[in-house]
């Protein structure tokens, strides 16, 4: 009697709506078991029901975590470890933009923490489930907004001297691309590792991302007016779904994708030394190493 091969498992953050929920539907239709994460229990449960209904796949679970609290990220990772010996796909999708500077209880600027530090920490904590010799993929949802990042992206990292909505958001998306590049380099050095990493631009998507007033009145109005020409969440999910399900392309780990194809990021997004420096800073900020004196 042959041993039954378990279905692949995908973990998708920020999956209660928008692109994340559509990615969950796509991967569930592909036959994967899904762990969806959300911070709101009622929205999360409604999302699970929709994914189950539209995919016909009952193997959808919900775990709660607020990425504005790093202790909840650690708890989320511990819960996943307790449930699952391996993760095949990790999609770091949760994110936000804000119209004013806010600070988390961890003392970090909120966009920095939610868009970069929290997924950085979660990925680090889940590495044992991703690098056990099985095929695994980490997909970080970035954006062409990374072109708006400042020329010196590691200065004033907490935006204490200057806060601009799209400058700060763009910098966080640049960090997603740089994190992916350095992660791919480190994964390739792991003996026996079959894990790869990609970042993806979903396009400008009409989702709940900019419609809840967090962007401030002017940006929120611009977002609302622009929705008529934006992609749907399902369209925005196509590239991440492809990266999670298609055969990996040799030599493309660490690359940035859009519309299913490799896309060249900005000069900053190609800077390997910057990627390494960001990694070291990020480890210190999330408590994985001591900050340099």
N, C-alpha and C positions, 0 to 999 in steps of 0.2 A: 504494500500500500504506500503510495507516494505521499510525502508530507505536503500539507496544504500551505501554499505560499501566501503570507498575509498581504492584504491590499496595501498599496502605498498610502502614506499619511502625509497630508498637507496641513500646515499651521498658517493661518492667515490673520494678521492683525488688522484692527479697524474694519471688521467684516460685517458690521451691522447695517451698512448702507453704501451707496455709491459704488466705486470701482471694486472695493474689497468684497462686497456682497456678490457682484457679478463674477469676480474671480472664483469665489467659492462655488457658485453655480457651475461654472465651466469645468472646474477640477472635479466636482462631484459627478458631473455627467461623464467625465473621463474615467470614472470608477474608483476614484480615490476616497479614502476616509478623510474627513475634514474636522479640524479643530478651529472654530471661529473664535476670535477674541473681541470683546467689546467692553466698554466701561458702564453702559446702561443696561441693567438686567432685562427690562421690558422690551427695549429695542432689540437687544440681542436675541431674546426668545422669538420675537416676531421674525427676525432675519433667519434664524434656524428653520422655522416653519416654512418660510418662502423657499429657501434653498432645497429643503427636502421635497417640497411640492413640485418645484420646477425642474429639478434634476431627476426625480424618481429614486433618489439615493437616501435611505434612512440613516446612514452612518455619519451623522453630522452632530458634533458636540459643541457646546459653548463653554468657554472659560472667561471669567471676568478679570479685568485689570485696567487700572487708570494709569496711563503712561506719564502723567504728571506726578506720580509717586513711584520712585525707583524701588521702594520696598515691595510694591505690588508687582513690578516687573520680575523681581527675584522670586516672589511667591508663584507667579505664573510659570516661570521656568521650572520651579520645583514640582508643581502640579503636573506639568508635561512629562518630566522625568519619571514621576511616580506612575503615570499611566502608560507610558510608551518607551520601549527600549531604543527606538529609532524614529527619526523624522526624515522623510524623503524630500519634502519641499517646505521651505520657510519663506513666506511672502511678507516682508516688512512694508505694510501699506499705511498704517495709521499715521496721521499727520494733520497739521492745521496751519493757518496763517492768522495773525492778529493785527488789529489796527493800532494797538498801543502795547507798550512793554508791560509784561506781567511776569511774575516770578513764582516758581513752584515752591513747595514746602522743602524741597532739597536745596533751595537757594540758587537755582539755575534759571536763566531766561527761558520762558515756557516753550517758545518755538524751537530753540536749540535742544531742549530736553526731549520734547515729544517727537520731533522729526528726526533727531539724530542720536542723542545719548541713550534714550530708552531702547530703540531697536539695536543699537550697538551693544548694549548690555545684554539684551535678550539673546542675540546671536551668539555672543561669547559664552553665555551660560548654557546654551543648547548645543555647543560644539561637540560634546561627547555623543550626542544622538545623531549628529550629522556626519561624523568622520569615522564611523565604525566599519569601513570597508564596503559599504553599500553605496549605490548611486544616490546622491543628494544634491539639491540645488538651493541656493539662497538668492532670492530675487528682491532687490530693493527698489521701491517705487520712487524714482527721482523726478526730474522735470527739466525742460529747457529753460525754466526760470533760473537755473544755476548760472546762466550768462549774466544775471543781474547782481551776482555776488561782488563784493568789493575787491579791489586789486590785491589787497593784503588781507586775505580772509581769516587769518588766525589772530589778527589784532582786534581788541575789544570784542572778544568772542561772546561775552555776555551782554553785548549791546548796552552797556552802562553809559557810554559817552554819547552814542547816537543810535536812535531807533527809527527805522523806516520800514514799513510793512514789507515791501517787495525786496528791499535790500537784505533784510534778515531772513525772509522766506527763501530767497534765491541762494543765500549762503548755506542754509540748511540743506537745500537740494544739491548744492556742490558737495557738501560733506557726504551725502548719500553716495555720490559717484566716487569720491575719493576712498570712502570706507570700502566700497565694493572692490575697488582696484587693489587695495592693500590686503583685504580678506582673501581675494583670489590668489594673490602671491603666497600668502601664508598657507592656504589650503593645499597648494601645489607642492609645498615642501613636506607635507605630512606623509609619512611612509604609508603606503597602502590606501591613501585617501582617494575617493572617487567623487568628492564634493567639488562643485563649481559655484561661481557667484556671478550674477549679472545685475545691472541696473537698467531701468526702463523708464522712458518718457511715455506716459499714457496719452498725451495730447491735452488740449484744453477741454476739460470735461464739465458738462452741466450736471453737477451733483449738489449735495447739501453743503459742500465745502465752504462756499462763500456766501451763503444765504442766511446765516443766522445772526448777522450783526457783528460778528467778531472782527470783521475787517474795518469797521468804522463806516459811517454813513456814505462817504464819497466812494470808497472802494466797493462797498456792498451794492450801491446803485449801478456802478459800472459793470460789476459782475452780473447783476440781474439783466441789464440791457444787452449784455453780450451773450446770454444763454442761447439766443436764437441761432447763433452760428457755431455753437460749441458741439463737441461730440457727446453722444450719450454715454452713460457709465458702461454699458455693454460694449460699445466700441472702444472705449478706453481700456477695457480689460483684455482685449484681444492679444496684445503683445505679451503681457505677463503670463497669460494662459499658454501661449505658444512656447515661451521660455521654460515653463514648468512641464510641458508635455512632449515637445519635439525632441528628436535625438540631439544631444549636445554637439555643437560644432567645435572640432578640435582647434585649440589655439584661441578661442574666443572668450574663455573665462576672464572675468574682470571687465568685460566690455559693456558699452552703453547701447541700448536698442530703442528703436522707434518704428512703428508700423511693421514689426517683424524683421527688421533689418538692423545691422550694426550702424550706429550713428556716431560721428566724431564729436566728442564734447569740447568745451572751451579749452583754451591753453591751460588754465588752472586745473581743469578736470583731468588733464593728462599728466600732471606733475607728480611723479612717483615720490619724490622727496617730500612734497607737501602732504601726500597721502600717509607716509610713514610718520611725519610729525603730528598730523591730526590724530592718528591712532594712539600715539603715546599720550597726547593731551587728553584724549577721550578716556583712556584707561584710568588716568588719574582722577578725572572728574566724576567717574562712576564708582570709584573706590576699588578698582582692580589692581592699582599700584599706588605707591606713595607719590605725592606730588613732589617735583624737584624743589629742593630748598634754594 
